[in-house]
Amino acid sequence: MDHYEKMNETQKLKFLANLANMYYEGNMTQVEIANQLSTTRFKVSKLLQEAKDKNVVEIIINQPNERSLEIENSLVKHFQLTNAVVLNNHTMSHDETIHSLGKLGAEYVDDIITENSIVGILWGKTIFNVIKHINPKNKKPITAVQVLGAAAKDNPLIDSPELIRNFANAYGGKYKYLYAPLYIDNDYARRALLQEPVINDTLFLASKCDIILTGIGTVDAVFASTLWSNYLIENKNFYINSKKSAGCIYARLFDINGEEVDIDINKKIIGTDLNTLRQVKYTVGVASGKYKAESILGALKGKYINVLITDASTASKVLALADIHI
């Protein structure tokens, strides 16, 4: 074991991973590991703690996901939703809430998905968290499709192409990308691009979606991409009109009543139109955080989603803003 201190950082991480695997996966005791490695139990215990400190090992306690049924029923009733899934998070930390909400979202999607389902996937950290927890009961021949152009997120792991691929692979299904940017400023170029066969073919498939999985963003979500934020900074009208906005969904800004804001970027989008999206059987919006309450309320009033997955703290703020009392 003396050689451990002489290892470089990569070698140490590999060693810690093997050690942790012996303990957590191999069910070996610390004494058994110590005997095998010719060291002491104290040294093994110290290294296991180091594995936690360096995030080689993450301990996640899967608490039963309790739901707030009364809040769910109120949301369904007042906003004519197909369904609402509300996590009871009153005793949870923020990280625990996000983790549990991802699990609930993944479980709900797996319950509604069927063979040959066509699933439109948007982007964002919340959707990333849901897809990370997808663990299908059965593999299914589904198709995941990109319904809007690439958002060009600074973190590609939470952008549509990566999420679509991961979702399809989880089910052993297929996926189809929309090879276009999210916004095109030039109207002539945008109309021409929409007629391109490869773009038109993907949008036709997207129009057949059975399920849409989306986050619900604040106005600041529009600036999550450096590429688009630079474009918007130069657009003075954006700042004037964006102040009327409560949130952002499907790359479109809307007000507290769910009405699209009269703003240039709402007319520059490459992707499936709103009327088509509203006709999808399950439009599943996943969002968490009281700061998103206005955005969620606007999305509900605008009928942008018909299934809401959120936590009790956030849902309570949404209901209070709508002056709805349980």
Buried (B, 14 or more C-beta within 10 A) or exposed (E): EEEBEEEEEEEBBEBBBEBBBBBEEEEBEBEBBBBEBEBBBEBBBEBBEBBEEEEBBEEEEEEEBBBBEEBBEBBBEEBEBBBBBBBBBEEBEEEBBBBBBBBBBBBBBBEBBEEEBBBBBBBBBBBBBBBBBBEBEEEBEBBBBBBBBBBBBEEEEBBBBBBBBBBBBBBEBEBBBBBBBBBBEEEEEBEEBBEEEEBEEBBEBBBEBBBBBBBBBBBEBBEBBEBBBEBBEEBEEBEEBBEBBBBBBBBBBBBBEBEBBEBEBBEBBBBBEBEBBBEBEBBBBBBBBBEBBBBBBBBBBBBBBBBBBBBBBBBBBBBEBBEBEE
